[in-house]
C-alpha cells in the first residue's frame, strides 16, 4: 500500500462518474497525489449531486458506474501505486420508497426487521403517532389533500403491491390493508386473497407470506378481467375531487390502518417523532450504536476493505452518532480484523468541528479530522488583528446588527431550538420531565422550567457537543459544561439556578454507573444521548446556517469550523498549533477548501486582505452605498436590500470577482451575476431575517435580485461597477500571495494535505452549489504538461498555473522524501528585522534531512501598487531568519524557482530567499 501523502477530494455524481475519474488518474499522479478521496459511492437517491442521501448501503451506486466502474477505478489506482479513501455516511439514510429499509418500516411498522434501525420514537405520547411514524410530505393539510383528490391508491401489477401516490412520492401500503381494496372487487378469488392479506396482521411470519400473496396477486393481474375488477375497486378509494363524501370514509380509513401518519410538511419541526439529520425531512438518522445496524450499514464497506479495494475511510458528521468514541473504536477493531497486513496502518478520519481549545480524543482511535481546524488556523494567521475592532464597529454602525458575533449565535440558537429543531428540543425536555417526576425531591419541577433552563444551556454551549459516558464527564467536557452552565445562570433569573444545577446532574455530572440498573437508568441514558445529539445540530444550524449569514464584519472569517469572534492570531500561535499536531495527530488531513465551505480558499484569502485595509474598506463601502442608492427598493418598512445584506454583497463581490472578468462583455457579467444570485438567495434564506426556506419572502428576494442585476446591467450603475472592479483589482495581488502562502503551508505543515477538486488553479467560488461546478480538467492537464519558467508563471499569475506549479513541485518533493513530511519534527524559526512580523518560517527535520518553509503574511503594504503577487526584494530590507546554531553551516537548495543554493549562515536574508518566487521551499541533506 502506498503511504498517504496527499489527497484530492472528488465529488461524484451522475455527471462525473467513476469512469470520468479514471481518465484523470495520470494527471493526479503527475501532480503528486497519492490517494483519491471520494465522496460517498454507495447507492444514493437517483440524481444525487453529493451522495449523502444513501438509499442502499449494500452496493456501489449504479449512476456512478456501479461495481464494474469501481473495480476499473481501483485497478487504475493500483497500476499507478495510488490509493482510495472512501467517505461513508453512518448517521443517516434518505427517506424515500427507494430505500428498502425505510420502505419496510412504512409497510410493517414496529414489527419490521428494520424498525429499530432508525431513531424512531414508537411509543409516542401523541395518540395519532403511537406506533406510527410521522410522514410530513403533504403540501397542505391532510383534509385539504383528501378533498383535492391528490392522494391516489395505485396498483403495481408487476409486483402485486398497492401504493399511495402523491405527486412524486410513492408510499407503500401495509399488506394487511390490501384486503380493504380486494374485498370491493366482487370476485371470489380476489375476495379470498383479500382475506388472507388481512390475516397477515396475526401471522407468525408475515413477511414471507406477504411475498407469496403479492406474487399470487401479480399473477392474477395478468388476466384482463381481474385487472379491470381491481381498477374498478380502486375507484372507491380514488373518487374525483368534486365528489365529497365517501372518499373521506374509505380512503381515510385505509390510511388510518397504515404505520405512518400523513401530514403537512410544516408539522415536522413540531411533531416529527423520528430523528432527522439536522432539520432535513428527507434524511432519517440511523442507530449506528446498535451492533446489527453497524454491521448491516457497513457490510459493503467492510467487503471492499477486505478485498483490498479501499485504503482509508472518512466518517461523515461523527458528532451525530450516539457515542462517537465507541463507534470509532468498534470501526477500528473491525477494520483491523479484515484488513490485509499491507493495508495497516489504515487511516480513519472523522468530520469533526473542533472548538477553541478542543482536541480530538486519542482514545477514539481515529487518525485525525478532515481538516477544518487547519483551515481556521491559516485564516487566523492571515488576518490582521488591528483590523478586527474597526471592521466590527463599521459593521455595527452601518447595519445596526451586533458587533459581537456571540450575540448573533445565542439568538440563532434560541431560534433553531424553538423552530427547526423544536421536536428534538421537546423530546429532551419531555425526557427530563419524566426524570424529574421519578423522584419525590424533583417532581415539582415543571416542564416550562425545564424548557427555560435547557434552552439557555444549549444556547451558550461553546462546542458542538460533549461525550459523557456511564462514568461521567471527562475533565475537558466538565470545563465545557461548566462554561455553558455559568452563562445560562447569567441569562436566567436567580430562581432558576437550582434547576440548572439539577440539569447539570442529570446531563452527565452524576455518573450513570452509580445508578442501579433498571428503567430509570435507561431513561437517564436515553436522555443524555439525545442531549448530546441535540447540541451538535443546534450548533451547526445556529452558527453555520444562520449566524454566518447575519454577521458580516468580514466574511472571510465566516466558514465551517471558524469562530468570527476570534478575528486573528499570532505567528507564535500558528507555530504552537503545528507543534501540537506533529506530536498528537501527525496524520490528520489539512484542508483549505471542502465541498461544504462557504467561500473558496482563494476567495477567503483575497478578502482577508481587507483586515489590513479596514479604513480603506470603510471609505469604499460608504461610497458604494451612495452610488447604489438608485438600485435599492423601498419596502413597506425598510429598504431592500437591507444595509447588512448590501454590505455582505459588496464583500462577496470583492472576494470573488473573477480575475479575467471583462466588464465590457455582457455575457461574462451576466454569468457572474447569476452565480452571485445563487449565493444571495441562500444567504437571505439562511439568515432567516427577511426571508427563509420554509416561507420565502418573494417580494424582498426579488428586490434584492433586481438590485444585483441592476448593479451589473444598468448603464447608470457603471460607476459603481467600475469602482468595485478597481477595488477587487487592488486586493487581488495581495490576495493571491495569501493564497500561495496558504497553499504551501497546507503542503508542508504536519498532516496530510487535501486538495479539493479544481483548486490547483485559482478558486474564487462561493457557497454550494457554486463550489461544485464542473472542473476544466483539460486546461489543468495541459498546463501541467507544458514546461514553463517561473518568471512566466509570475507574469501570467492570473491564469492560475503558478498555483498548480507550487502544488506539483511541493508534492513531488513529498513523494521523494515522504518520511520528512510525515514524521519530521516541526521547528519554528525566529525572525529579525523591520518586517519580521510579515513573514513566517519553520523547519521540518527527519534523520538529518531538513525542509525550510518561508511565506509572507499581512503583506498588503509590501505589494501595494504592484501588478504581481510577490514582494520585491528591497521591500524586505534587513528582515532575516535566525537559524539554529547547529544548522548554520548547511547548504540549502531551492525546490521552487531556479536551482539556487544558499550556503549556511547564522541568519538567512528573507529578500534573497524570496527573490525568484513569492513563497520559498528549500531542502538540505
N, C-alpha and C positions, 0 to 999 in steps of 0.2 A: 504494500500500500504506500502511495506517495505521501510524504508528510504534508500536513495542512499549512500552506504558506500564504495563500491569498485566494479569496473567493470572488466570484461575480454573481450577483443576485439577478436571477431571470424571472420575469413574470410570465407564466404560461397561461394561455387561453386559446380558444379555437382559431384565432388569427395568428397566433405564434405557438406552434406545436413543438413536440419533442424532435420531430424531423427538421424543423426550422433551426433548432438549436444545434443539431448535429452538423449542419452546414457551417457553423461558426466556430467549431472546436479548434481548427487550425489557427484561427485568429486569436482566440483566447489563449491558446498555448504559446503563441508568439508573443503575446502581451505579457506573459509570465504568470497567468492564473493557474492555480493547482487544482481548484475544485469549483464545479458549478454548484451554486447554492439556489436550489429550485423552490419556487412557490409550491403550494400543495398540489400533488399529482393524482391523488385518489379521486374517484368519480364525484364530481360536483354537479350542481344543477346545470341543465343544458344552457349553454351560452354564458356561463360564469366567466367573468373577466379577472377573477382573483383566486378561485379555488378554495376559499374558506367556507363555502356553503356546501359541505360534503353531504352526499346522499347515499353513498355506498363505499365504506372504507375497505372493501374486500377486493377491489380491482383498480387498476390504473384507468384513468378517465379515457373512454373511447374518443372523446372530442379532441384529446391531445395526441391521439395516435394509438392509444391502448398499449397492451403488453408488448406487441411486436416493435412498436416505435421506441418504447422504453428500453427494450433489450438492444436495439440498434444504437441508441444514445450511449448506453453503458459500455457497449463494445467499442464505440468510438472513443470514449474517455479512456478506457483501458489501453487502447492502442497508442494513446498519447501520454500514458502514465499520469492520467488525471483522475480525480475522484468526484463523487456526487454527495452533496449534503441535501437532505430532504426535509422540507418544512412539513410538520404534521400538526393536526388540529384535535387535541384530546378533549377540548372543552365543550364542543357543540356540534350539532348537525343541522341541516336545513329542514324546515317544516314544510313538507310537500308530499303529495301522494307518491312521488317518485322515490321517496325514501322508504324502503321496505320495512325498516324497524318502526318508523313512525306510523306507517300505514297499518301495521299490525296493532299498534296501540289504539288507533281510531276504530279498527274493526272489532277488537276484543276487550278493550278497556283494561282493567287491572288484572284480568286473567291472561293477558297477552304475555308471551315469554319475554317481551321487551318492556313490560310495564315499569320495571324498576331500573331500566337503563337510563331513563330520563328523570330529571329532577322535578317530579310532579307531586303536588300535594293532593293525594287521592282522598284523604279524609278531611274534606273542607267543611268549615262551619256554615258555609253558604249552601242551603239545601239544593239550589239549582246546579251546584257543582260537585256535590258529594258523589264520589265515584266516577266523575266525568272530568274531561279537560275542556277548558275554555278555548274556543276556536274563533278568534276575533278577526274574521275575514270579510265581514259584510260592510258595504259602503255606507249603509244607514241602518236604522233599527230593524230588528228581526221581523216584526209585524209588517213593516212597510215593504220589506223584500218579499214576504209572502203575498201581500196584496199586489205587488208589481209582477208576480209570476216569474221572478228571476231565479228561483230555486227549482231545479228540474231533476227528477229521478230518471236516470238513463240506464239502459242495459248494455253491457259489453258482451255481445253474443259469443265472441271467441273465447272469453274467459269464463262465461257463465256467471257474471258478477254484476250487481247493481251498484251504481254510484250516484252521488249527488253532484250535479254540475252547477257551478255558479261562476259565470264568466270564465276566467282561465283556471279556476280551481276545480279539481276532481277529487271529491271527498268520498271515501268508501263508506258503504253502509254495513252495519254489522250483519253477518249472515243469518242469525236467527230472525232478523226482521224481514228477510226476503219473503217469509210466509205471508206477511201483510199484503204483499203485491200478488203473489201467486194464487192466493185464495179468492182473488177477484176475477180469475180467468174463466170460471165455469167449465174447467176441463179437469177430468178425473185425475189424469197423470200429473198435471201441474198442481192440482189441489193437494195430492198426496205428497208431492215433493215439497210443497209449502209447509205441510205439517211436519215433515222430517227436518226442514230447516228450523222451524220454530222450536223443535225439541232439542236443538243444539245447546240451548242455554243450560240444560241439565246433563249434558253428555260428559262422560269421563274424559274423552279425548276429542274435544270439539274441532280441533284444527284439521286433523286428518279426515274426519268425517265431513267437514265443510268442503275440503278439497274434492272429495269424491262426489258430493252433491253438486258442486259447481260444474264438474266435468259432465255430470248427468244433465244438468240444465243446458250446458253448452251444446250437447248432442241434440237435445230436443229443439234447440233454437235453429238447427239446420233445416227443420221441417217448416215449410212456409206457413201452413195454418196455425201451428203452435206459436210461431213468431208473431203472427198477427194478433193472436189472443193476448200475448204478453203486452204488446204495444197498446192494445185496447185497455188492458187493465191499468197500464201506466197513466192513461188519460184521467183516471180517477184521482191521481196524485199530482198531475200537471195540468190543471184547468187553465183556460185562457185568463189573462189578467182581469178582464171585465167581470168574470164570474166571481161572485163574492160570498160564498157560503161554505160549502163542503170542503173547500181546499184547506181551510183552517183546521178542520177536524182531521181529515185523512193525512195530509202531508205533515201537519204539526204533530199528530200522534205518532206517525212514523219517526219523525225526528226526535221525539221525546224518548224513543227506545234506544237511541244511539249513545255511544260512550263519550260524546262530546256535546257541548252546547254552542250552537252558532250565535255569534254576537257581533254587534257593531264594532269596527276596529278601534273606535275611540274608548271602548271599555277596557282595553288591555292594560293600560297603566294602573288602573284602579282594581281590577278584578282578576287579572290573569293568575292562574293557580299552578303555573309551571315557570321555572326559572329560565329566563331568556339570556342570550348573550347581550349584555348591556340592556338596551331597551328595544331590541330589534325583534319584531314579532315573527320574522321569518327564520329565526335561529333559536333552537332549544338546547339547553345545557345538558351535557352528558354527565353521568355519575362515575367518573373515571376512578374514584376511590374504591369502587366495588371490583373485586377480582374478576368476575365474569365479564363486566363491561370493559375493563382494562384489556383482557385477553382478546375479546371479540373485536374491539375497535382498533387494536394494534396487530392483529393476526397477519395482515398483508405486509405491514411494515417489517414485522419480525421475519417473515418469509424472505423478503428482499435482502434483509441483513444477513440471514443465514446463507442465502445464495451468493453472498459476496458482491451484491449489486449496489448497496448503499453504504457510504463511508462515514456518515455522520448525520445527526438529527438537529433540527431547530424546533423547539417546542413553542407553539403559539400561546400567548397570553397565559403564562404559568399561574398568575395570581387569581385566575378564575376558578382554579381547582380547589377542592375542599381542603386538601393537605398537600401543597406543592413539594414539601420536603419528602414526604412518604412516596409521592408519585415519582419523583426523580430517583430516589434510592431504588424503588422497585424497577424502574426502567433500566437503570444502570445494571442491576443484577441480571435482568432478563437478557439484555444486550450482550453482556459478557459471557452468559451461558451459551449463546448461539453463535457468537462471532467466531469467524476463522481467526486463528492465532495471529496472522499477519495484519488483521484489522484492529488489533488492540495496541495502543490506546484508541478508543473510539470516541470522537468528540460529540458532546451533547451541549448545545447552547439553548438558553431559555430566554424568551422575550419577557424581560422584566425591567420596569422603570424604577430606578433607584433614586430615592430622595436624597437631600443633602445629608452627608454623613452616613448614609445607609450603604451596607456592603452585602454582597451575595454570600449567604451562609455556606462555608466549605462543607458542612455536613450534608448538603444536598447531593453532592457527588456530580454536580454539573461543571463543565469546563469554563463557563462564563456566561455572559449575556450576549444579546445581539448588538450591543454597542451604542445604545442611546446615550449612556453616561459619557462616553468619549466624545461624542458629537457635542454634548453640552460643554465639556471641559475645553475643547478647542474654541467654541464660541465665546466662552467667558474670557479666554486669553486674548481674543481679537476684538474685544470691546473696551473702549477707553473708560475707566471708572469716573473720570472727570465729566463725562457726558451724561451720566445717569440722572443726576438731580435736575439739570436744566431741561432734559427731554421729558422727564416725568412732570415737571412743573408746566412746561409748554403744553403738554397733552391735557392736563387738568384745566389750564386756563382757557384753552380754546374749546374744549368739549364738555366741561362740567363733570366728566367721569372721574372716579377716584384716581389719585396719583399713586396710591398704594395698591399693588396688584392683589395682595391677600384679601382686601376688602371685596374685590370682584369675585375671588374664589369662594369666599364664605357665602356671599349672596347666591352664587351659582349653585353651590352645593345644596343650600336650602331649597332652591328652585327644583333641582332634579330629584331630590328626595321626596318632595311633595307632589311631583308631577310625573315625569317619565319613569321614575323608579319607585313610585308610590306603593305598588303592590309588594315589592321586595321590602321596603321600609315597614309596611304594615305587617308583613309576615314576621319580621324580627320583633316588632313591638308586641304583637299578639303572643308570641312565644314567651317574651319577657313577662307579660301579664300572667301567663299560666305558671311561670316560675314563682312570681310574687304570691299568687293565690295558694300555692302549695305549702306555704309556711305561715303560721299564725303571726309571726313577727313582721311580715311584709304584706299580708293580704289586703291591707287598706291602701296600698299604693294603687293609684288609678291609672287607667290606660292613657289618659291625657298627660298625666305627669311623666309617664314613661316616654311618650312620644316627644315631649318637650326636651327631656334630657338626652334622649338618643339623637334627636335632630342636631342639637348643638355639639354633641360629642363627635358625630361624624363630620359635621361642618368644619370642625377645627382639626381634623386628622392630618398630620403633617406628611404622611407617606401613603402609599396605596393601601397597605394592609399590614396587619401583624399576624403572627403564626403561633398563637398559644396552643399548647397541646395538653395532654392529661396531667402533666406535671407542672403546668403553669406557663408563665411567660419567660422568655429569655431576658437577660439584662437589657439588651438593646430594645426589645419590644416593650419592656416596662417603661423605659425612658420615653418612648414614643407615646404610649398610652397616657402617661402622667402629663405630658405636654398638652395633649388633647383635652384631658380631664381638667387641667387648670384653666385652659382657655374657655372651656364650656362653663366652668364656675364663674368666670369673669363676665360672661354674657347672660347669665341667668340670675334670677333673684336668689338671695341667700337661702331662702326656704328650700330651694331645690338642691342644696349642697349634699344633704344626707342621701337623697335619691341618687345623685351622681356617684357617690361612694358605693351605693348598693349595685349600681350598674357596673362599676369597676370590679366588684367581687364576682358578679355573675358572668362577666365577659373576659375572664382569664386570671384575675388576681387570686381567686380561690381555686386551687388546683382540683380538677375533676377526680383525680386519683384519691382524694381524701373522702369522696362521697361513696356510699355503699352502692353496689350495682343495683340496677332497677330502673323503672320508668322515669323517675325524677332525674337520675344521672343521664339517661338517654336524652331527655328533654333538654338538659343543660348542654349536652354535647351538640345536639342539632342546632340549638340557638347560637352557640359560639361559632359553629361552622357558617351558619347563614349570616352572622355578623361580619365575619371575615370576608364573605363573598358579597357583602353589601358595600363595604368601604372602598373596594377596588373599583367597581364600575362607577360609584359616586365620584371618585377622584377623576376617572377618565372622562366622564360626561361633563363634569363641572369645570375641569381645567382645560383639557384638550379641545373639547367640543362646545365650550361656552365661553369661559373667561378669556381664552386666547383670541376670541373674536369680539370681545368687548373692550379689551385693553390694548392700546396701541402706542405706548410711549416710544417703542422701537420694535417693530415686528420681527427683527432678526433674533430677538430673544424669546420669541413665542414659537416653540416647536416641541415635538414629542420628547419628553424626558427633561425639558428645560424648566427653570423657575425664573420668570422675568423679574421677580423681586430681587434676585441675585443678578446684578447687571454685568459685573465684570470680576475678574480675579487676576492675581499677580502671576508673574513668571515662576516665582517660588512655589505657589500653589499648584501650578501645572506640573512642575517637576515632582512635587510630592505625590500627586496622583499617579504619575508614571512609576515612581519608585515602589509605591504600594502595589500597583498592578503587576509589576515584574515579579514581586515576591509571592503574591496571593493568587493571581489569576493570569498567568502569562499567556494562556491560550484563548482568552476571551476574544470575541470579534470586536473590531473597531469600525464603526460606521460614521459616515458624514452625510449619507443620504439613504433613505429607505423608501419602500412603497407607501409608507404611512406619513412621510414628512409633510409639513405644512408649506415649506418652501425649499426649492432645490439648494444644493450645497453652495453653488456659486451665487445664487440669489441672496442667500443669507450673508455670504462673505462680502458681497458688494454693499449691502445695506448696513453691515457692521461699521463701515467707514463713516457713516453718519454720526456714530458715537464720538468720533474725533472732530466733528464739524457741527456741533449742536447749534451754535449761534447762526451759522450759515443756513442750516436746515430751518430754524425757526423763522428767519427772514424770508426764505424761499416759500415756505408754506403759506405765510401771510400774503405774499404776492400772488400765489396761485389761487388762493381763496377769493381774492379780489377779482382776478381775471375770470374766475369760474362763476361769478355771481349770476350772469345771464343764463347759465345752464341749469341752475337749481330751480326746483319746482316748489311752490308754496302749497303745502298740505293744510288740512284743517287746523292743526295746532302746531305744526313745525315745518321746517324745510326738508326737502329730500334731494340729495342725501343729507343726513344729519352731519354736524361737524366731525363726529367720530368716524362715521363711515367714509366721509370725504378724505380725512387725513389718512386713514388706512389705505384708501385707493391710491393716494399720492405716493405713499411708501411702496406699495406693490408695483406701481409703475416705475419708480426709481430703481427698484431692486431687480425687476425682470425685463427691463427694456432691452430688446434684442440688439446685439452688437451690430447686426447687419440691417437693421430696420431703416428703410428709405421712406422718409415722410412724404415724399412725392409719389409714392406707389400706393394707390388706393387699396389694391388687393392685400398688400402687406399690412397696411393699417387696420383694415377690417378683420383680417385673420388674428392679429394681435388683440384687437378689441374683443373679439369673440372669446379668446382664451381668458381675458380678464373678466368677461361677463360670467363665465363659469365659476371663477373664483368668487366674484362678487355675490352671486346668488347663494353660494354655500356659506359665505361669510355672514350675510344678512340673516340667513335662517339659523345658523348655529348660534349666533349671538342671542337670538330669542328676545330681542328688544323691540324691533319694528316689524318683524316677520318671523316665520318659523316653519318647520317641516310639516307639523300637523295642521296648521292654519296659516298658510302663506297670505301675506298682505299684498295682493296683486297690485294695488294702486301704488304703494310705496316702492315695490320692486320695479315696476315699470318706470317710475320716475327716476330711479337710480340707473336703470338701463339707458334711458334717454339721455341722462347726464353723461354717462360713459361714452355712448356712441356719438353724442354731440361733441364731446371733447376731441374725438378722433376724426370727425367728419365735417362739422360745421365750419364754414370759412371764418366766421367771427372768432372761433376758438384757436385759430392758427398761432397767435402769440403765446397762448397757454401751452399748446403742443410743442412749440419751439423751445420754450423755457424748460419744460420737463425734459425734452431730449438733450438740451445742453447740460442740465444738471446731472442726468444719468451718465453722460459722456465724461463729466468732471470726476465722477466717482469711479468710473469703470477701470482705469489703470490700477488704482489702489485696491479696488475690489478684486481684480484678477491676481494681484500679488498676494492678497489674503488667501485666495483660492489655491494658489500654488503652494503656499506655506502650509495650509490646511491639509493638502494632498500629501505632501512629503511627511508631515507629522504622522498621518494615518499609516503611511507605508513603513515607517521606521520606529515608531513607539512600541513598547511592549504590547503584544497582542497580534491578532491576525487581521490584516486589512480586508475589508469587504467593499467591493466596488459595485454600486448599484448600476443596473443596465443603462448604458449610454453615457454615463458620466465621465468616461475617459475624454470626452470633449466637454466644452462648457455646458452647464446645465442650469438654465435660468427658468426652471419650471416653477409652477405654483402648486397648490394642493391638488390631490387627485380629483378628477382623472387626468389633469394636465401633466402630472409627473409619470403617467403611464402611457404616454403617446408612443407610437411606433418609433423605433430607433433606426436611424440610417446607418446600417452596418456596412453597406458598400463603401461609403465615404470613409469610415473608420478603417476598414481593411486596406483601402487604397493608400491612406495616409501612413499607416504603419509600415507598409511595404516600400514606400518611397524614401530613399536616402535624402536627408536634408540637414543643412548645417544649423547649429544652434543660433547663429546670427539671423538666419532666415526665419526660424521659428519665432524669434523675438520680434522681428519686423512685422510678421504676419500673425501676431499673437491672437488677433480677434477670431481666427478660424478654429481655434481650439486645439490645433496639433501640438502646441507647446505643452499642454497638459497631458496629452497622450504620451508624448515623448518622456516626460517626467515619470509617468507611471511605468512605462515599459522598461526604461533604464534601471529604475529602482527595483522593480520586481525581478529583473534579470540578475541583479546583484543578490537579491534574496535567494534566488534559485541556486546561485553559485556558492553561497555560504549560508545555508538555511539555519544552522545552529547559532550563528552570530545573532540573527534576528529573533529566533525563537527562545534561546536560552541565555543570551548575552545580558550581562548586568547593565543597569542604567545609571549613568553618572552625570549629574547636572554640572554645567560649566559656568563659571563666573565671568561677567563681562566688566570691562572698564572703558572709560571714555565718555564723551559728550552724549552719545546716542546709546548708552549701554542698556537703557530700558526699552529700546526699539528693536532689539534682536534677541533671539533665544538660541542657545546651543547646548548640545548634550553629546555624550559618547555612549556607544554600546560596546561592550568588551566581552570576548569569549576566548579563553585559552590563548591570550596574547594577540588575537586579531581584533582590530578596532574599526569602528564606524563613527565618523564625525558628522553630525547633522547641524545645520545652521539655517535659520529662517528669520526674516524680518517680521515685525509686528507693529501695529499702530504707526505705520509708515506713511500715512496720508500726506503729511507735510514734506516728507523726503521725496515723494514722487509728484508733488504738486507741479502743475503746468507741464508735465511730461506726457508724451504720447505712448510710452511703453510701461509695462508693469515691472520696472526694475529701478532700484535706487542707484544713482550714479556713484561711482567710486568715491569722488571727492566729498559727497554728502555724508559719508560715514566718518570723515575726519580721523580722530585719534581712537575710534572705537575698536577695541581688540578683545579677543578671547583669552582668558587666563588658562593655560594648560597645566595640569598636574605635573609636579616636578619629575616624576619617573617617566613621563611621556615627552619631555621637551626635546629629545633627540630623534623622535620618529619622523619618517618621511610620509607625507600624505598625498595620495593620488586621487584626482577628481573622478567621480562617476558620471557627473553631468558636465556638459561643456567640453572644451578642448582638453587634451590629455595633459593637464597641468599638474605639476608637483610642487609641494612646499616642504622644504627641509625644516625639521623641528626647531622650534624656539620656545622660550618661556611664554610668549604670547603670539597670537596669530591675528593679523590685521583683517577685520571684517570686510572692509572695502576690497581688499585683494581677493579674498575667498569668494566674494560675490561679484567679481568683475565680469564674468562671462555668462552668468545665468542668474535669474532672480533669487533662487534658493541654492543651497550648497549641500553636497553629499560627498564625503571623502572617505577613503579606506586606508588602512595601514596594517601591514603584517609584520 
